């Protein structure tokens, strides 16, 4: 475990920070609540409002926000019933791009593997790697799901269908192929339409989700409610 100094401490019901030399940053601790330091700044709550403290113990931004939450290098705050994001100086910024959230689209739980890509002449092809990074399914498919019950689903353009294959990339004849994989998994919604052809629409939807995981796309594809 590593800690960024100053570190959080609590004394007599109040929160504060301890410097690396063992002295208090603000003496005595006086905050109702606080977040740990990150990048030299920390959110602190004083008299019911949130502000930002710098590592020298001075308020970089006066307490004024009803709520505050560190968020991927910025701060999600609310003020006068409005939610928005700011940097440590209080300047309003765009909602952060959360790379970790994006990368979760590629991970395969619970085995720890993930979907991996290979660029061939400007086109991404997809496969599966295990938790150690060893390739289990070669990245040669336009899209791919994670393993479930020993099988992954991949699109076969020549059939215009998604079919199940095993770890040896053999198609399971006993498992019926389907037209649109994304739509087969959600009962109350349908995948956002990306092509007039249902098969191609599903492939493009899955590719969009994977590209979002690689941070190549601004937003993930949507599911649209059917109610």
Order of alpha helices (4+ residues) and beta strands (2+ residues): beta-beta-beta-beta-beta-beta-beta-beta-beta-beta-alpha-beta-beta-beta-beta-beta-beta-beta-alpha-beta
